[in-house]
């Protein structure tokens, strides 16, 4: 390049009117990053040929980054001069892009209109402006433009389909899912059933229904269709919804329409694998191998599956059969060789590689692999013979000998390697790699070699390395050669003598500059290193040859090694002048050194100079951004980072740097856009995971995780072979569902809304979560197990129950899987749960009993009746709850027996709860007795009495017992008694949450009372309450104190009734008036007792009275 610049400069100087040398010199300067000089030459060229567009375009491309308005003006002038249609379209696109970057939509549209003018029926050109708007997220403008194009296409159904599909995609991106569905319906009506775009339309249609949480509606539509695309899509939608049987049926119907459709067979295999149906998976793989015999990965996957399931003989027979069937298919034999090697079948692997050699004898790689395999089997002679066949198959004799030499050298066969390298050099002595290879082999020590032979080889190696120095101008190769020569003399203990020779040669009247370079290298090689002498020597070399780039580079390394970064910068400054082509690289190093010296202004100056020389260097802009960021100049850092990303959209670390700046500036939306770009663009799973989790944190803080889900879900479903997307999505579902799960366990509107959200999530999240359940990652399994049971989707029950039944998983995971399965399982699965409820594992027995209690149905009831009279207390408790939940009157006697006789409080409490559900007034005496038992049993009995009261029970003993309980020392019992007296106690039967602890804790949770209950009717309760209060006020001192605490005034009422009148201030006015009236009457009735307590010997009682 430097020589070209010199030549063109001479030509331009020789002729002031020469156009071509100036244009070419401008291009050369631009390539070297010398934009200002290039633009000056382009401007002069434009003066020389005013009607020529090329100089104007060249100037516009330089101006585009910093002066877009001037660039557009130059493009406009160039467009007036250009005559070639292709060239015109190219310039119009570039000008339109600048207009869009300036948000000049009218100007951009004018360019695109000119682009489409005269294009005839070119749909691509007519919709180019709409696509450009969509790419810049100007969705509403893009929609309007697509609609404008469509108005001009009326009557031409051949081209309507693709445009309608693109319009629907933009509508969907704009959040207008219903409009997108209408557009897609129109597209399906106009395209033929055999049209290739039909499948693309269906894909957008699925996304539209998915985003609006209406996939079940799409199922209904597709079930009326009969074509392959629609039936296959029906299978995919059922698969996504977790409807495994329906999906399998649809996939099989699709295969009857197109039996060779590989993707559908692969989806069937994944579905069956997820369900653990290994035998069916193997059979499907066999079908797949039959219809896709030239896809070796399917054969390998089937063979591996057979081997993993203990069918090794069958796996080997399959591999052998495939090998015979495809004797001439190299890809099949390559895959089988790798498979046999993985299994440790070395002999079979060798056979496959030998077939590869026979099929493709001209590929030395197969011979090398075959020899490796033979050597691994211990047959070194056969391996050498195989490798020597490289000489027969490689047409280039020099390359053949060099390849064989490299193989021998890699296996420590140094004499053979030396011989082959000598022959390679003999064939072509001008190939540096052959000479370098020979020198390398000569240096390596041989076992049992006499010192004299080693010395001869060392001396010869020096000669060959010296030849490398003569042959190449490559700096890395020259540096290596010089280091290896010095290393040989050092190893031999002769470096001191050589240094004296080089010193004499370098310091004589006419210095030998090359001796100086060797001397500097020797100073750095000797021990201890003499860095100062090396530096002085290199400085003298540079004085003798000022433009010696190699020595300047060595001098810069010496300065850097001894920490003299300022000196390194000065050397690099000389390098910028001596080697302008690599000046940007040197300027960047100067910036790094200056930054390390805390000379930030200089660092930015150098980095900016580097970028100015190579404005299209993304890495340069990134490094400049790093420096601005270090100086806290965030605006410039953002600009530099953004320019780096524009130049190289795959510069992914810069996305993270830029996102961190936006986060620090409280600009989470901008940071999130960058993270999501990495999600879409990066092929690196680690970067995708980092970006996904960072974006998740942003949306978690903003409460917008569902927005991120709309990006991740299509990626997860569309990239089955990149599970990172599904894993991130599952992590998102974990965060999204956790809050809803907690809220759903509560009461009121918030709990109901959370349950609705979980149900919607159960529709769209089922497929990723079921795949996570089958993942080898324990974290993914845990999330799937924890979330699936709360989504209300029956399709999760089978896989979850299978995970619980597996003997290989940890017991903790099995128990959680079982609770998840129990939360959604239909009654048809009751026998499997009953078996676990009677099994050997206590934790599984408890969860299985709860599952039976939740699901109901005849089979579950039969099991619960048996479990109520046997097993662990927790099992009996859950059985009692299930019988009550199902209102099984046949079990009433058993429940009463449990209430009266069982020793376990949790069982008695569960029995009381169940009796309350049954609503039999004949059980009131037993409940009244239980009310005095204390603890959870008393609370359950109180609420059961209230539940019976709701059903019309009026037993006076019940009211009397509840009145006494209202003044009990146990606050929880008082709350339960108040709820029962209100006749609002006891949760509805629909609330039966997944257990979070033992059976006792679960029963206690069921007994929790909603504090938002309405006001009670106190008038009919006043006699009972008056009697209960009198009894309490005449009791022992602790009972008296409790009664006084309950009777403490509420608001402006004369007295209160504890939890029965809590929240009175929020009651309706009419209810408050009635309550104050009844409480006043009660206060008057209790006045004598209160006056009596006012003289009580206990000070606390006197004060409260």
N, C-alpha and C positions, 0 to 999 in steps of 0.2 A: 504493500500500500504506500509506504513512504517513497519507494522508487517511482510508483505511478504518479504520485503527487508532484514529484520533481519533474518528471517528463512533461506532464500537463502544464505545469507552471511555465516551463520553458516555451512550450508551444503558444500559450496565451500571451506571454510577453513578446514573442516574436511577431505576433499579428494582433494589433489592437482591435481588428474587426472580426476576429475568429469567434464564431458562435459555439461550435461543438466543444473545443477544449474548455471553454468557460463552464458549460453545462456539466461536462464530465468532472471537471475539477471541483465544482460545487457539490456534486454527488460524493466525491471522495472526501471533501471536507466534512460533509454531513455524516458520513460513515465514521469519521474520526471524532465526531462530537463538536466540530468547530462550526456551529450553526451560523454565527454572525458573519463569518467569512464566506460561508456557503451562500447566504442570502444576498450578500453584496455581489457575488458573481452571477447569481440568478437574475438580479435586477439589471446588471449590465447586459446579460443575454437577452432579457426582455426588450431592452432598448435597441439591440442589434436586430431583433426580429419581432417587431410589434404585433404581427399577426399570428405568432406562434403561441399556442396555449401552454406548452410544457413549462417554461420558466415561471409563469403565473401560478401554475399548480404547485410547483416545487416551493415557491415562496409561501403559498397558502398553507401547505403542510407544516412548514416551520412555524408560521404564525398561529396555527390553530390552538395550541396549548395556552398561550399567554395573551393573544390578541385575536379573539374569535371574530370580532366585527370586521377587522381588516382582512382576515382570512376569507370570510364570506364574500367580501367585495372582490377579492382576487378570483375566487371561484366563479363569480358572476361574469367577470371579464373573460375568464378562460372559456366559459360555456358559450360565449358569443363567437369564439374563434374555432371551437372544435367542430369537426364534421362527421367523425366516425360515431355510429350509433352506440356501440359498446362502450366507447370512451365517454360519450355523453352520459350514459346511464351511471357509469362509475362516479363521475364528478357530481352528478345530481344527488346520489346517495351520500357522498361525503358532505356536500353543502347542507343537505337536509339534516344530517346528524348534528351539525353545528347549530342549526336553527333550533332543534329540539333541546340541545344542551342549554340554549339561551331561553328556553320556554317560549320561543316564538312559534306558536303552533300554526298560525296563519302562513308564516313564511315557509315552514316545513311542508305544509299541505301544498303550497304552490310548487315546490320542488317535486314532490311525489306525483302531483297531477301531471307535470311535464314528463315525468318518468313513465307514467302509464299512457300518456297520449300517443296514439298511433300504435299501441301495443296489440291492437286487434283483440283476440280472445284470450290473451295471457292473463289468467286469473291471478297468478303470482304477483305480477306487477300492479294489478288493480287493487290488491288487498295489502300491498306492502306498507302503506302509511298506517293502516289499522294495526298491523302487526308491530310496527315500531312504537306506536302509542301503548299497546298492551305490554310490550317489554319494559316500558318506563312506568308501568302501573298507572297510566292515565286511563283508567278503565272506562269512565263515562264517555270520554272523547273517542275511545276505541270503539265502544258500542255504537255511538252515533255514526262513525265512519263505516263500520261494517253494514249498518242499516242503509247507509247511502249507497254502498256498493250493491247491496241486495236489490235495491229499487231499480238499478240498471241491469239486473240479471233476470228480470221477470220473464217467464216463458222458457227459460233454458235450464231444465231440471238436471242436465248433466253436470253442471258446475255448482248448483245450489247447495248440494250436500256438504262439501268441504267448508264452504263459507259459513253455513249455518252451524256446523260443528265448532268452528273457531269462534263465532259469535257467542255460542252457548258457554264456551270455556271462559271468555272474558266476563260474561254476565255472572258466571259462578264465582270468578275471582273478585268481582265487585260485590259479592254477598247477595246476589239476586237469584237464589236457587230456583224459585218457582218460574221466573222468566226463562231461566236456562232450560228447565224441563219442557216448557212449551216450545222453545226453539228446537230442541232435540226431537220432540215429537214431530214437528214439521219436517225436520231433516229425514227422519225415518220414513215419512210418507213419500218423500220425493226420490229417495235413492232406491235402486233395485235391490232385490234380496241377495243377489250375488255380488253386489258392489263391495269393493275392498274397504271403502270408508265406513261401511256399516258397523264393523267391529269397533272402530275408533269412536263412533257415535255412542255405541253402547258403553264404552269405557267412561266417557264423560257423563253419561246418564247415571251410571252407578255412583260416581263421585257426587253428582247433584243430589241424589236421594240420600247418600250417606251424610252429607253435610247438613241436610235438613232432618236427620233422624227418622227417615221414612223408608228404610230398606224393606220392611215387611210389605209396604204398599207396592214396591217394585216387584216383589215376589209374585203378588197377585197378577200383575200385568204380564210378567214373563210366562206364567203358567198357561196363558192363552196362546203363546207363540209355539211354532213347530219347527223353525229352522235351526240349523246347527248352532249358529252364533248365539241365538237367544236361549236355547236349551243349555248350552255350555255356560253361558252367563248366569242362568238360573242356578246351576250347580255352584258357581263361585259365590253367588250371593247367599245361598243356603249355607255354604261352607263358612262364610264370614259371620253369619248369624249363629253358627254353632249347631245348625240342624243337620247332624251328621248323616242320618238315614236318608233324609230328603236330598242332601247334596250328593250322596253316593248314587242314588237313583237317577238324579238328573245327569250326572257325569256319565253313567252307563248308557243312558238314552242318547246322549251326545255322541258317544263312541259308536253306537249303532248307526248313526248318521255319517260318521267319519272315523272309521276304526284306526286310522293311522295318525290321529292327532296326538302327538307326543306330550304336549303340555297337559292335556287332560289326564292322560295316564299318570303323569308325574303328580298331579294334584290328588288323584285317587290314592296313590302310594303315601303321600304325606298325611292324608286324612286317616287312612288305616293305621299308619304308624302312630299317629297321635292317640288313637284309641287302643293301642297295644295289641292289635290283631295281627300278630307276626306271620302266621300261616297265610293269611290273605295277602299280606304285603309281599311275601315271597312269590305267591302265584301271580300277582300283578306285575312284579318285576320280570317274571318269565314272559308274560305277554308283551311287556315293553321291549325286552331284548329281541323278541321275535319281530316286532314291527320296526324296530330301530337297530338293526344288527350292526350298523357301522358306527354306533355311538359307544365307544369302549367304556365310558364312565358308568353306563348302566350295568354293563357286565361286571365291572369291578365292584360297584355298590352291591349287586346281588351276591357276588361271591363273598364279599366281606360280611354281609348279613348272614349268609349260611355258615360261615366260619364262626361268627360270634354266637350263633344259636346252637353250636355243638354239632353242626353238620359238615365237618371238615371234608369228609370223603366226597360228599356231593358237591362242595365248593370246588374241589380239585377237578372233579369230572366235568363240571361246567366250564371251568377255565380251559381244560384240555379240548373240550368240544368246540369252544369258540376259536381256539387257536387253529384247529384243523379246518373249521369252516371258513376262516379268513386267512388263509395261508399267505396271501400276498398283500395284506393290509398292515403297513408298518405301524400305524397308530395303535392297532389292537395289540400287536406283539410288544410294543413299548409299554403299554399299560399293564399287560400281563407280567412282563419282566419285573416291573416295579412292585406288582402285587405279590409275586412269588418271593421277591427279596424281603418284603415286609413280613411274610409268613415264615421266613427262614428256610425256604425251599431253594437252596442255592443251585442244585442240579437243574431243576425246572427253569429257574431264572436264566441259567446259562443257555439252555436249549432255546428259550425265546429270543435271547440276544443273538444267538447264532442264526436264527431265522431272519432277524432284522438285517444281519450282514448279507444274507443271501438275497433278500428283497431289494436292498439298497446298497450294493457293494461299493459304490463310489463315495459313500459318506464315511470318512475316517472315524467319526464319533462313535459309530456302532462297533468298529473294531476295537477302539480304546475301551469301550464299556465291556465288550466280550472278554478282552484280556484281563480287565479288572476282576471280572467274575471268576475267570479261571484261576487267577492268582489267589482269590479269596478261598477257593476250594483246595489250594495247596499245590496246584500244577503250574509251577513257575515256567517250565519249559514250553508248555502249550501257550501260556500267556505271551511269552516273548515271540513265539512263532506267529501268533495272531497279530501282535503289534507290528511285526515286520511286514505284514501284508499291506500296511499303509503305503509302502513304497510302490506297490502295484496299483493301488486304486487312486492315488493322488496324481493328477496329470502334471502339475507343476513340480518338477523334480526337486528344486531347491526347497520349496515349501514342504514336500513330502519328507525329506531328510530332517528338516528343522522340527516338524511335528513329531516325528519318531524320536528325535533327540530329546525334545521336551518331555515326552512320556517316560523315556529311560531316566532322565534326570529326576523326575518326580518320584521314581521308585528306587532311587539311589543306585542305579546301574550306570555309574559315572563313566566308565571306560567306553561302554557302548554309546552313551550320550555324546562323549567327546568325538568319537569316530563319525557319528552322524552329523554333528555340527560342522566338522571339517569338510565333509562332503557337501553340505549345504553351502558353505562359504566358497568351496571350489566351483560350485555351479553358478553362484551369484555373489561375488565378493563385495558388491556395492550395497547389499542389504544390511543396514545397521543392525536390525534385530538378530540376524544370523551371527554377525561378528560379536555382538553383545552376549548372545547365548553361549558362544564358544568361550569367551573370556570368563563368564560366570562359572562354567563347568570346570575350566582349568584351575580356578581358584579353590574349588571345594576339596577338602582333604580326603584321601583314600585310606582305607584300613590296611595297616601293615606296610605302608609305603615307605621306602628309605628316604632319608633327608635329601639326598642328592636329586632324586626324582622330583621331590616336592619343589626343590629350588628351581629346577628346569621349568616346571610347569608355571611357577610364579613369574619367572622372567618372561615366559611366553605370554602369560595373561597380561602382563604390563604392556607388551607390544600390541596386543589386540585392543586393550583399552586405549592405548595411544592412537590406534587407528580409528577408534570411535570418535576421538577428539578431532581427528582430521576430516572425518566423513560427514559430520552433522553440525548444523547450526542450532539444533534444539538445545535450549539452555539446561533443561532438566537432565537430558542425556549427557551433556558435557560435564555438568556438575557431578553426576554419578561417576563418570569415568575418572575424573580427577580424584574424587574421594576414594575410589577403589584402588587406584594406583598408589596413593599415599598410604592407604590401609595395608596394602601388601608389604610395602617397605617397613611400615611400623611393626607388623606382625613378625617380620623376619629380623627385627632388631637393627635394621640398616637405615632407619629414618634419619639419624643424626648425620651420617655421612652424606646422604642425599641432600639434606638441608644445606650442608656446607657447599655442595656443588651448585645448588640452585641459588644460594646467596651470592656466590662468586659470579655466576652468570648474570644475575640481576643487577649487581652493583658495578659491573665493569663499564667501560666507556660507552659502548653501545648496549644498553641493557636488554636482556632477553625477557620480554614481558611475560611470556608463558611460564618461564621459571619463577617469576614473581607470583603468579597465580598459584603455582604448586607450593611455593614457600608459605604463602598465606594459609593455604589449606593445611600444611604441615604444622604450623604454629597452633592451629585449632585442634589438630589431631593429637599432638604430643601431650604427655601427662607430666606435670600439670599443664593445662592449656595456657598459652601466652597470648591473651586476647589483644593486649596493647601492641605487641609486635605484628600480629595479624592485621590490625587496623592500620598501623603505619605502612606496612607493605602494600596493602590494598590502596591506600591513599596515593602512594608512589605510582602504582599501576595506573590509577585514574589520571594522574598528572601526565603520564607518558601517553596514555590513550584516553583523552577526555570523554569520548563517546562510547567507552567500553561498558555496555549495559550489564554484561555478566559480572564484571568486577564491582560495578556500582551496587548491584543486587547483593553480592557477597558482603560488601562494606555495610550496607544497610542492615543485613542480618547480624553482623558483628556488633554494631551500635545497639541494636535491639537486645542482643543476648546479654550485654553488660549493663543494660538499663539506661543507656544514653539515648533516650527517645528524641531529645532535641537534635542531637547529631544525626539520628536516623532521618528526621524530617528534612534536614539540609541535604542529605544524600538523595532522598526521594525527590526533592526539588530539582536536582540535577537530572534525575531519571526522567522527570516530566519533559525536560528539554531534549534529552538524548533519545528518548523512545516515545514520541508523541502518540503513537498508535495505542500504547498501553497507559497513556497518561491518566485516564479515569481510575484505573486500578491503583496507580501510585498515589493519586490524590485521596482516594478512600483510605489508604494506609496512613497517609499523613493526618487525615481526620481522626483515625483511631488513636494514633500516637498523641496528638494534641489533646484529645479527650482524656486520655490517661494522665496527661500532665495538668489537667484541669484548666487548659487554655481553650475554653469552650467557644469563644468567639472565633478563634482560628480554626477550630474543628469544624464549625458550621461553614466557615468560608471555604475550606478545602472541599468539604462534601458537596457544597453548592456548586463549586467549580467543576467537580466530577460530573454532577448531574447536568450542568450546562453543556458539557462536551458530549454526553450521551443521554439526551433527554428521553430516550425510549428505554433506558435501563431501569427496570423495575427495582432491582436490588439496590441501585444507587439511591433512588427515591426513598426506599425503606430505611437505608442507613442514615440518610439525611433526616428522616422523620425521627429516628432513634435519638439523634443529637438534639433536635428541637425539643423532644420530650424530656431529655435529661436536663435541659435548660428551663423546663417548665413553660416553654413557648408552645402552648397546646394548639393554638389556631394553626400555626405553621406545621406543627407535627401532624395534625389532622389532614391538612392539604397534601403533605408529602405522602402520607400513608395511603390516602385515597388515590393519588396519582399512581402509586406503586400497584395498587389493586387494579386500576383501570388498565395498566400496561400488562399485568399478569394476574388474571383472576384466580390462578392457582397458587398464589403466594399466601398460603393459608395462615402461617404464623402472624402475618401482618394484620389479618382480620382480628385476631385476638388482641394484638397491641392496640389497634384502633378502638375496639370495643371497650377495653379497659379505660381508655381516656374518656369515652362517652359516659361510662358508668360513673367515673369520678366527677364528671360535670353534671350528674343527675339527668342524663339523657338516655334512659333505659330503652326507649323505642329504637333509637339509632343503634345501640349495642345489640339489641335483639335481632335486628335486620341482618347484621353482620354474622352473628352466630347461625342464623337460619340459612344464610348463604353458604356457610361451610357445610351445614347439614346436606344441602342439595348438591354441592359441587365436589366435595372432597372424596377421593377414593381411599383415604386412610381412615380405618375404623377408629383408631385412637383419637384422631382429631375430631371425627364425627361425635364420638362419645363425649369428648371435652366440650364441644360446642353445644351439644344437646343438653347436657347437664347445666351449663351456664345459662342457656336460654330458659331452662326449666325454673331455675332460681328466680329469674326476672319475672316470669309469668306467675310463679307461686306468690311472690310479693305483691303483684298487682291483681291477683285473683282472676287471671285470664288463661289458665292452663288449657282450657278448651280451644283457645285460638291456636296454641302450639300443636295441639292434637290434630287439628285440621291439616297441618303440614306433615306430621309424623305418620299418621295412619296410612295415607296413600303410599308413602315411602316403604313402610313396613310390609304392606300387602303386595307391593310391586317388586320388592327385592328380597325374595325368599332366600336367596343364597348369601345375603348379607344380614345376618341376624342382629347386627348392632342396632338397626332401626327398630326392630321389634322389641329388643331389650330396653331401649330408651323409652319406647311407647309404654311398655309395662311399668317402668319406673314412674312415668307420668301418671299412669292409672293408679299406682300406689298412692301418690300424693293427692290426686284428685278424689279418690274414693275415701281416703282416711277421714277427712272432715265430714263427708256425707254419712259415713257409717256411724260416727259418733253422734251426729245430729239425729239420725234415724232412730236411735235408741231412746230418744226423749219423747216429749209430748207436744201437741199443738201443731200450728201451721208450719213452723220451721221443720219439724220432724217429718211431716207429711211431704213437704217439698223435697227434702233430702231423699226420702224413699222414692219419689218420682224420678229424681235425677239418677239414682242408682239403677232404676229399672231401664231408663233410656241408655245408660252406660252399658247395661247388660246386653243390649241389642248390638251395639257397635264394637264392643271390646272383647266379645267372647272368643273370637278366633285367635287374636294375639295372646290372650291369657291362656288358652288351652295349649298353644304352642309353647308358651313359657313353662307350663306344667310338665311338658316332656323335655325341657331343656336340661342339659347337664349341669348348669349353673345353679347351685343351691339357693342363691338370692332370688333368681327368677322363679324357681319353684315356690319359694316361700311367699312371694308377692301374689302369685297366681292363686295359691291355696287360700291366702288371707282375704283376697278380694272376691273371688268367684262366688263364694257362698252368700255374699250380700247382694248380688245383682239380680236375683230372682229368675235366672234363666235355667230352666230344667236341663238344657243341653249340657250344662257343666257337670251334672250329677254323675254320669257314667265315668268320665275320666277321673273325677275326684274320688269316687268310690274305688276305682281300680287302684289309684295311688294309695288309698288307705288299706286295701287288702294286700298290697305288695309286702312281702316279708323282708325285702332288701332295704327299704327306706328306714330312717331313724323313727323311733316310736313317736317322738314329739311331732314330726312332720306328718306321720300317719294319722295321729289324733286330730290335727288341724285340718287335714284333707277330709277326714270323716265328718267333722262338724260342717265344713263347707258343703259337702255332698248332702248331708242331712238337711241343710237349709233350703235346698232346691229340689230334692229328689221327689219323684212321683211315688204314689203308693205301690206301683208295680214292683218297685225295688225293695219292698218291705222284707221279703225273705232273706236277702243278703244282709240287711241291717240286723235282722233278728239273730242270724248266725254270729255276727260280731258281738251282739249284746250278750250272748251266752258263751263267748270265747274266753281264752285264757288271759287276755290283757285287760287289766282293770280300767285303764284310761279309755280304751276303745269300747269297753262295755258301757261305761257311763255315756259317752258321746252317741253311741248307737241307740241307747235307750231314749236319749233326748230326740234323736232323729225320728224314731218311730212315733214319739209323742207329737212331734210337729206335723208329720205327713198325714196322719189319720188314714181312714180307709179300712175296709174289712180285714185285710191281711195284717195291717199294723195293729188293729184293735185286738185281734186274736193273740198276737205276740205280747202286747202290753198286759193283757189279763194274766198271762203266765208269769210275766216278769214282776207283777205287783206282789206276788206272794213268795218270791224267792230272790236270791242274788244280793248284791251289795245294797246298802242304804241308798246310795245315789241312784242306782238302777230302779229301786222301788219308788223313790221320789219322782223320778222322771216318768215312770209308768203311771203313777197316780195323776200327775199333771196331764199326761196324754189322755187318760180315761175321762178326766173332767173336761178337757178341751173338746173332746169328741162328744161330750154329754152322753156317755154310755151308761144308761140307767141300769143295765144288767149288772154293772159293777158297783152299784151303790152300797150293797152290804159289805163288799170287800173294802171299799173306801172307809166306811164307818168303822170297820174292824181296825184298819190301819190307824185311824184317828184316835181310837180309844186305847189300842194295845201296843202299837209299835214303839220301840224304845228310842228310835232316832227322831230328834226334833224336826229334821228336814223332811222326813217321810210324813210325820203327823201334820206339819204345816202344808205340805203338798196335798195331802188328803183333804184338809180343811178347804184349801183353795178349790179343789175339784168338786167337793160337795156344794160349795157356793155356786159353782157353775151349773150344777144340776138343779139347784133351786127347790129342793124338797124341804118343806117346812117341818116335816117329821124329824129332820136331823138337827133342829135347833137345840134340843137339850144337850146333845153331844157337843155341839159347838159352844154352848154356854159353859159347859164343863171345861172345854179346851181353852176358853177365854181366860181362865184363871191359871193356866199352865205357865204363863210367862214367856217372854222372848218372842221368837218368830212364830211360835205356835199360836200365841195369843193374838198377834197381829193378823195372822191368816184367818183365825176364827172370827175376829171382828169384821173383817172385810167380807167373809163368807156370809155372815149374818146380814150385812148390808146388801149383798147381792140377792139373798133370798127375799129381803124386803122389797127390792126393786121388782121382783116377780110377784108381789102381792102378799107376801107373808106378813102377818100381824101378831105374832106370838108376843104377849106382853113380857114374858121372861127374857126375850131377846132385847127389848128396849131397856129393861132394867139392867141387864148385864152390860149393855153398851154405855148406859149412863154411869155405872160404876167405873168402867174402863176409862171414861173421859177424865176421871180424877186419879188415874193410876200414876205411880211414880215414873213409869217408863214413857218418855216423850213419844217414842215411835208408836206405842200402843195408843196413847191419847190421840195421835194423828189418825191412826186407823179407825179408832172408835168414832172420831168426828166425821170421817168420810162415810162410815157406815150409817151414822145418824142422819147424814145428809141424803143417804141412799144414792151416793155417787161413787162409792168405793169400788175397788176392783177394776183392773184394766180390762179393756175389751179383748175378746178372744183372739182377734187378729194379731195382737202384739205378743209375739213369742220369739224373742231375739235369740241370736246365736250365743251360747254360753261363753262367758269370759273367765269363769272360775269354777269352783265346785258347785254341787247341787244346792247346798245351803245358801251360797251367795246368789245363785240363780233364783231360788224361791224368794229370797229377800228382794231381789230386783223386781220380780213380778208384783210384789206387795207394795212397791213405791206408789205414793198417792200424788196425783196431779194437784199442785197447790193452787191452780186457777179455777177450782170448782166454784159453782154458784152459791148464793146465799141459802141457808137452810130455812125450813118452816119451823120456827121455834114454839109457836103456840101449842101444837099437839105434844111437843116434847117437854113443856115446862114442868108438868107434875113429876115426870121421871127424873129430870135434872135437879129439881128442888130436893127430892128425896135423896138422890145420890150425893148432892152437895152437903146436906145435913149430916149424912152418915160420915162423910169424909171429915167434916169440921168437928165431929165428936170422936174422931179416932185418935190414934197415937200421934205424937208431935210431928213426925216426918210426913204422915198423911195429911195432917192439918196444914203444914207448910205447902205441900203440893196443891191442896185445894185452894189455898189463898192465892198461889201463883196462877192457877187456872182462872180464878174469879177476878183477877186484876182488871181494872177498868180498860175498856177499848175505846179510844177516841173520846167522844162526848157522851158515851153511854155510862150508865151508873156503874156497871161492872161488865166483865167479859166472860167468855166461856172457852178461853184458850184457843186451840186450833179450830173450834167450831165457829168462832166469830173473827178469825184472822182475816185480814184484808177487807174489813167491813167498810173502810173509807171508800173503796172502789165499787161498792154495791150500788145498784140503782136506788134513787131517792126513796121510792116507795118501799123497797125492801129494808132500807136503813131505818125508816120511820117505824115500820112494824117491829124490827129487831129491837130498837130503843124502847119501844113500849113493853115488849116482853121482858127485856132485861131489867127495866124499871120495876116491873111486877115481881120478878125473881129477887131483885135486890131487897124489895120491901118484905118479901116472905122470909128471906134469910137474915133480916136485920137482928132478930134476937140472938141467933147463933153468932153473928159477927160481933155483937156487943159483948157476948160471953167470951169469945176468943180474945177480945181487946183486953181482958183481964187475965190472960193466960200467963203462967209463970215463965214461959219461954219468950225472951225479949223479941226475937225475930217474928214470932207469931203475933205478939201485941202490936208491933210496928206495922206489919202488913195488914192486920185487921183494921 
